[in-house]
């Protein structure tokens, strides 16, 4: 029995020794996947460096290319010089009518209370400046009226005039007009309901309360807009912004209003663009005595810009990637150079070049996408593709 146990233990010890020897050899060869050499310094040796981060290639997206004469003849590539010409430009922009922000009034009460009478029944109702739009019951205002009447009676008996003036001033601070205070003095009784007065004449575009609503100074009772003059907001595309300035003339047309087109001048250019549409809002202020120009109505603003001299190339010569625009300048010997350009006004078949080209330089006018694909292929190291 003891001899059998000796054989078992001997075999186990031999296997453990072989396994340990294998670990040691792999460790010395740096081949074991869990070796301490992976990123950790080992005594007497240098630490194995971590894998290097891939560095983006600095290789350009497009390179100059050279094509043989027979290749150009078979591919139909033609060129045309960049040249100055007088160009006129018209712009048709989407326009919307909006209320004049300087002619909008928000109606509030200066005291806390309850709406017990509502003189404006519906949104869209017209009101006049000074007209009562609601009747408010306020315990604070009622107590202040009673206090004022008591001080006035005491003044007759020799009380301080300053106390009377102070009580009267308090009523004005709480929103009572001089005529309402005079009515209280004449009747000798406090008024249970105090009217809320329309500050301007116009149309009620929003009503935020009903009879029985609890209100305080932060509650907006209603919004009144004077629509006798309105704004027209036109959306000018980003490329045409330099041509529009204050006092630029435009023809405004709102066919749904039933009015004929009319002229107006730009009054204001907003400082920021609408990111979603890449347009700039410009504003016109126009009279609306008949009320036909209703806020929210869509129309058009037609700008006709004066002709000006500009360096232009064929529209098909420009390759637009979305992030940049470039053309291919044609040199002698079938040599083509990609050139970044900055564009201006875009016409039906021509486009204005603001930067990147000089007059007389030849640019590829047809077959530009064939040249562009060849240039990109060679830039990527793919050799000649066509």
ZIQUICOR-V746651 format. One record per residue. N is the residue number from 1. PSI is psi in radians with two decimals (none if undefined). BURIAL is + if it has 9 or more other ideal C-beta (glycine too) atoms within 8 Angstrom, else -. Layout:
n=N psi=PSI burial=BURIAL
n=N psi=PSI burial=BURIAL
//
This chain:
n=1 psi=-0.75 burial=-
n=2 psi=-0.57 burial=-
n=3 psi=-0.64 burial=-
n=4 psi=-0.78 burial=-
n=5 psi=-0.63 burial=-
n=6 psi=-0.72 burial=-
n=7 psi=-0.69 burial=-
n=8 psi=-0.88 burial=-
n=9 psi=-0.61 burial=-
n=10 psi=-0.74 burial=-
n=11 psi=-0.71 burial=-
n=12 psi=-0.75 burial=-
n=13 psi=-0.67 burial=-
n=14 psi=-0.72 burial=-
n=15 psi=-0.71 burial=-
n=16 psi=-0.66 burial=-
n=17 psi=-0.74 burial=-
n=18 psi=-0.75 burial=-
n=19 psi=-0.75 burial=-
n=20 psi=-0.68 burial=-
n=21 psi=-0.67 burial=-
n=22 psi=-0.76 burial=-
n=23 psi=-0.76 burial=+
n=24 psi=-0.74 burial=-
n=25 psi=-0.75 burial=-
n=26 psi=-0.62 burial=+
n=27 psi=-0.75 burial=+
n=28 psi=-0.59 burial=-
n=29 psi=-0.04 burial=-
n=30 psi=0.50 burial=-
n=31 psi=-0.31 burial=-
n=32 psi=2.23 burial=+
n=33 psi=-0.38 burial=-
n=34 psi=0.45 burial=-
n=35 psi=2.61 burial=+
n=36 psi=-0.21 burial=-
n=37 psi=-0.24 burial=+
n=38 psi=1.59 burial=-
n=39 psi=0.08 burial=-
n=40 psi=2.34 burial=-
n=41 psi=2.40 burial=-
n=42 psi=2.45 burial=-
n=43 psi=2.22 burial=-
n=44 psi=-0.06 burial=-
n=45 psi=2.92 burial=-
n=46 psi=2.50 burial=-
n=47 psi=2.49 burial=+
n=48 psi=2.23 burial=+
n=49 psi=2.57 burial=-
n=50 psi=2.70 burial=-
n=51 psi=2.39 burial=-
n=52 psi=2.51 burial=-
n=53 psi=2.38 burial=-
n=54 psi=2.25 burial=-
n=55 psi=2.22 burial=-
n=56 psi=2.52 burial=-
n=57 psi=2.40 burial=-
n=58 psi=0.17 burial=-
n=59 psi=2.30 burial=-
n=60 psi=2.74 burial=-
n=61 psi=-0.52 burial=-
n=62 psi=2.55 burial=+
n=63 psi=2.83 burial=-
n=64 psi=2.53 burial=-
n=65 psi=2.86 burial=+
n=66 psi=2.22 burial=-
n=67 psi=2.55 burial=+
n=68 psi=2.75 burial=-
n=69 psi=-0.71 burial=-
n=70 psi=-0.56 burial=-
n=71 psi=-0.75 burial=+
n=72 psi=-0.70 burial=+
n=73 psi=-0.68 burial=-
n=74 psi=-0.38 burial=-
n=75 psi=-0.19 burial=+
n=76 psi=0.41 burial=-
n=77 psi=2.22 burial=+
n=78 psi=2.77 burial=-
n=79 psi=2.84 burial=+
n=80 psi=2.46 burial=+
n=81 psi=2.55 burial=+
n=82 psi=2.33 burial=+
n=83 psi=2.71 burial=-
n=84 psi=2.47 burial=-
n=85 psi=2.71 burial=-
n=86 psi=2.14 burial=-
n=87 psi=2.36 burial=+
n=88 psi=2.74 burial=-
n=89 psi=2.29 burial=+
n=90 psi=2.57 burial=-
n=91 psi=2.28 burial=+
n=92 psi=1.90 burial=-
n=93 psi=2.57 burial=+
n=94 psi=2.36 burial=-
n=95 psi=2.57 burial=+
n=96 psi=2.48 burial=+
n=97 psi=2.38 burial=+
n=98 psi=2.68 burial=+
n=99 psi=2.59 burial=+
n=100 psi=2.06 burial=+
n=101 psi=-0.43 burial=-
n=102 psi=-0.13 burial=-
n=103 psi=0.55 burial=+
n=104 psi=2.36 burial=+
n=105 psi=2.35 burial=+
n=106 psi=2.18 burial=-
n=107 psi=2.18 burial=+
n=108 psi=2.84 burial=+
n=109 psi=2.63 burial=+
n=110 psi=-0.04 burial=-
n=111 psi=2.79 burial=+
n=112 psi=2.49 burial=-
n=113 psi=-2.65 burial=+
n=114 psi=2.51 burial=+
n=115 psi=2.03 burial=+
n=116 psi=-0.27 burial=+
n=117 psi=2.35 burial=-
n=118 psi=1.99 burial=+
n=119 psi=-0.30 burial=+
n=120 psi=1.95 burial=+
n=121 psi=-0.64 burial=-
n=122 psi=2.74 burial=-
n=123 psi=2.47 burial=-
n=124 psi=-0.15 burial=-
n=125 psi=2.45 burial=+
n=126 psi=2.46 burial=-
n=127 psi=2.80 burial=+
n=128 psi=2.65 burial=-
n=129 psi=2.28 burial=-
n=130 psi=-0.13 burial=-
n=131 psi=2.50 burial=+
n=132 psi=2.29 burial=+
n=133 psi=-0.28 burial=+
n=134 psi=2.75 burial=+
n=135 psi=2.19 burial=+
n=136 psi=2.35 burial=+
n=137 psi=2.20 burial=+
n=138 psi=2.17 burial=+
n=139 psi=-0.66 burial=-
n=140 psi=-0.76 burial=+
n=141 psi=-0.64 burial=+
n=142 psi=-0.77 burial=+
n=143 psi=-0.63 burial=-
n=144 psi=-0.64 burial=+
n=145 psi=-0.78 burial=+
n=146 psi=-0.66 burial=+
n=147 psi=-0.74 burial=+
n=148 psi=-0.79 burial=+
n=149 psi=-0.66 burial=+
n=150 psi=-0.69 burial=-
n=151 psi=-0.67 burial=+
n=152 psi=-0.72 burial=+
n=153 psi=-0.65 burial=-
n=154 psi=-0.50 burial=+
n=155 psi=-0.57 burial=+
n=156 psi=-0.55 burial=-
n=157 psi=0.20 burial=-
n=158 psi=0.26 burial=-
n=159 psi=2.94 burial=+
n=160 psi=2.37 burial=-
n=161 psi=-0.54 burial=-
n=162 psi=-0.61 burial=-
n=163 psi=-0.65 burial=+
n=164 psi=-0.80 burial=+
n=165 psi=-0.65 burial=-
n=166 psi=-0.72 burial=-
n=167 psi=-0.63 burial=+
n=168 psi=-0.73 burial=+
n=169 psi=-0.61 burial=-
n=170 psi=-0.69 burial=+
n=171 psi=-0.67 burial=+
n=172 psi=-0.64 burial=+
n=173 psi=-0.60 burial=-
n=174 psi=0.01 burial=+
n=175 psi=0.03 burial=+
n=176 psi=2.44 burial=+
n=177 psi=2.95 burial=-
n=178 psi=-0.68 burial=-
n=179 psi=-0.63 burial=-
n=180 psi=-0.67 burial=+
n=181 psi=-0.70 burial=+
n=182 psi=-0.63 burial=-
n=183 psi=-0.65 burial=+
n=184 psi=-0.74 burial=+
n=185 psi=-0.68 burial=+
n=186 psi=-0.74 burial=-
n=187 psi=-0.48 burial=-
n=188 psi=0.23 burial=-
n=189 psi=2.56 burial=-
n=190 psi=2.44 burial=-
n=191 psi=2.26 burial=+
n=192 psi=-0.75 burial=-
n=193 psi=2.37 burial=+
n=194 psi=2.29 burial=+
n=195 psi=2.49 burial=+
n=196 psi=2.20 burial=+
n=197 psi=2.46 burial=+
n=198 psi=2.16 burial=+
n=199 psi=-0.44 burial=-
n=200 psi=2.87 burial=+
n=201 psi=2.51 burial=-
n=202 psi=-2.71 burial=+
n=203 psi=2.40 burial=+
n=204 psi=1.92 burial=+
n=205 psi=-0.20 burial=+
n=206 psi=2.32 burial=-
n=207 psi=2.07 burial=+
n=208 psi=0.10 burial=-
n=209 psi=2.89 burial=+
n=210 psi=3.01 burial=-
n=211 psi=2.25 burial=-
n=212 psi=-0.12 burial=-
n=213 psi=2.33 burial=+
n=214 psi=2.27 burial=-
n=215 psi=2.80 burial=+
n=216 psi=3.13 burial=+
n=217 psi=-0.37 burial=-
n=218 psi=-0.16 burial=-
n=219 psi=2.19 burial=+
n=220 psi=1.96 burial=+
n=221 psi=-0.78 burial=+
n=222 psi=2.89 burial=+
n=223 psi=2.26 burial=+
n=224 psi=2.31 burial=+
n=225 psi=2.27 burial=+
n=226 psi=1.88 burial=+
n=227 psi=0.30 burial=+
n=228 psi=-0.28 burial=-
n=229 psi=2.34 burial=+
n=230 psi=2.94 burial=+
n=231 psi=2.56 burial=+
n=232 psi=2.11 burial=+
n=233 psi=2.04 burial=+
n=234 psi=2.50 burial=+
n=235 psi=1.85 burial=+
n=236 psi=2.18 burial=+
n=237 psi=2.67 burial=+
n=238 psi=-0.71 burial=-
n=239 psi=-0.38 burial=-
n=240 psi=0.02 burial=+
n=241 psi=-0.75 burial=+
n=242 psi=-0.38 burial=-
n=243 psi=-0.19 burial=+
n=244 psi=2.30 burial=+
n=245 psi=3.08 burial=-
n=246 psi=2.41 burial=-
n=247 psi=0.10 burial=-
n=248 psi=2.30 burial=+
n=249 psi=2.52 burial=+
n=250 psi=2.70 burial=+
n=251 psi=2.11 burial=+
n=252 psi=2.35 burial=+
n=253 psi=2.15 burial=+
n=254 psi=1.55 burial=+
n=255 psi=-0.56 burial=-
n=256 psi=-0.28 burial=-
n=257 psi=-0.30 burial=+
n=258 psi=0.02 burial=-
n=259 psi=2.60 burial=-
n=260 psi=2.80 burial=-
n=261 psi=2.59 burial=-
n=262 psi=2.74 burial=-
n=263 psi=2.58 burial=-
n=264 psi=2.78 burial=+
n=265 psi=2.54 burial=+
n=266 psi=2.23 burial=+
n=267 psi=-0.55 burial=-
n=268 psi=2.46 burial=-
n=269 psi=2.21 burial=+
n=270 psi=2.59 burial=-
n=271 psi=-0.25 burial=-
n=272 psi=2.74 burial=-
n=273 psi=2.73 burial=-
n=274 psi=1.96 burial=+
n=275 psi=-0.62 burial=-
n=276 psi=-0.67 burial=-
n=277 psi=-0.13 burial=-
n=278 psi=0.83 burial=-
n=279 psi=2.77 burial=+
n=280 psi=2.28 burial=+
n=281 psi=2.29 burial=+
n=282 psi=2.63 burial=+
n=283 psi=2.39 burial=+
n=284 psi=2.56 burial=+
n=285 psi=2.07 burial=+
n=286 psi=2.56 burial=+
n=287 psi=2.66 burial=-
n=288 psi=1.00 burial=+
n=289 psi=-0.59 burial=-
n=290 psi=-0.23 burial=-
n=291 psi=0.17 burial=-
n=292 psi=-0.43 burial=-
n=293 psi=1.58 burial=+
n=294 psi=2.37 burial=+
n=295 psi=2.38 burial=+
n=296 psi=-0.21 burial=-
n=297 psi=2.39 burial=+
n=298 psi=2.58 burial=-
n=299 psi=-2.74 burial=+
n=300 psi=2.64 burial=+
n=301 psi=2.09 burial=+
n=302 psi=1.96 burial=+
n=303 psi=2.36 burial=+
n=304 psi=1.83 burial=-
n=305 psi=2.62 burial=+
n=306 psi=2.48 burial=-
n=307 psi=2.52 burial=-
n=308 psi=2.73 burial=-
n=309 psi=2.31 burial=-
n=310 psi=2.61 burial=+
n=311 psi=2.15 burial=+
n=312 psi=2.75 burial=+
n=313 psi=2.84 burial=+
n=314 psi=2.50 burial=+
n=315 psi=-0.57 burial=+
n=316 psi=-0.18 burial=-
n=317 psi=-0.25 burial=+
n=318 psi=2.26 burial=+
n=319 psi=2.01 burial=+
n=320 psi=1.99 burial=-
n=321 psi=-0.07 burial=-
n=322 psi=-0.72 burial=-
n=323 psi=-0.48 burial=-
n=324 psi=2.87 burial=-
n=325 psi=2.45 burial=+
n=326 psi=2.79 burial=+
n=327 psi=2.94 burial=+
n=328 psi=2.02 burial=+
n=329 psi=2.23 burial=+
n=330 psi=2.19 burial=+
n=331 psi=2.99 burial=-
n=332 psi=2.62 burial=-
n=333 psi=0.35 burial=-
n=334 psi=0.48 burial=+
n=335 psi=2.27 burial=+
n=336 psi=2.23 burial=+
n=337 psi=2.15 burial=-
n=338 psi=2.37 burial=+
n=339 psi=2.15 burial=+
n=340 psi=2.36 burial=-
n=341 psi=2.75 burial=+
n=342 psi=2.20 burial=+
n=343 psi=2.73 burial=+
n=344 psi=-2.11 burial=+
n=345 psi=2.35 burial=+
n=346 psi=2.09 burial=-
n=347 psi=-3.04 burial=+
n=348 psi=-0.77 burial=-
n=349 psi=0.00 burial=-
n=350 psi=2.85 burial=+
n=351 psi=2.43 burial=+
n=352 psi=2.37 burial=+
n=353 psi=2.06 burial=+
n=354 psi=-0.65 burial=+
n=355 psi=2.62 burial=-
n=356 psi=-0.31 burial=+
n=357 psi=2.73 burial=+
n=358 psi=2.66 burial=-
n=359 psi=2.42 burial=+
n=360 psi=-0.27 burial=-
n=361 psi=2.34 burial=+
n=362 psi=2.31 burial=+
n=363 psi=2.61 burial=+
n=364 psi=2.11 burial=+
n=365 psi=-0.57 burial=+
n=366 psi=2.61 burial=-
n=367 psi=0.33 burial=+
n=368 psi=-0.56 burial=+
n=369 psi=-0.46 burial=-
n=370 psi=-0.79 burial=+
n=371 psi=-0.70 burial=+
n=372 psi=-0.74 burial=+
n=373 psi=-0.65 burial=+
n=374 psi=-0.72 burial=+
n=375 psi=-0.74 burial=+
n=376 psi=-0.65 burial=+
n=377 psi=-0.77 burial=+
n=378 psi=-0.57 burial=+
n=379 psi=-0.55 burial=+
n=380 psi=-0.02 burial=-
n=381 psi=0.28 burial=-
n=382 psi=-0.01 burial=-
n=383 psi=-2.86 burial=-
n=384 psi=2.26 burial=-
n=385 psi=-0.36 burial=-
n=386 psi=none burial=-
//
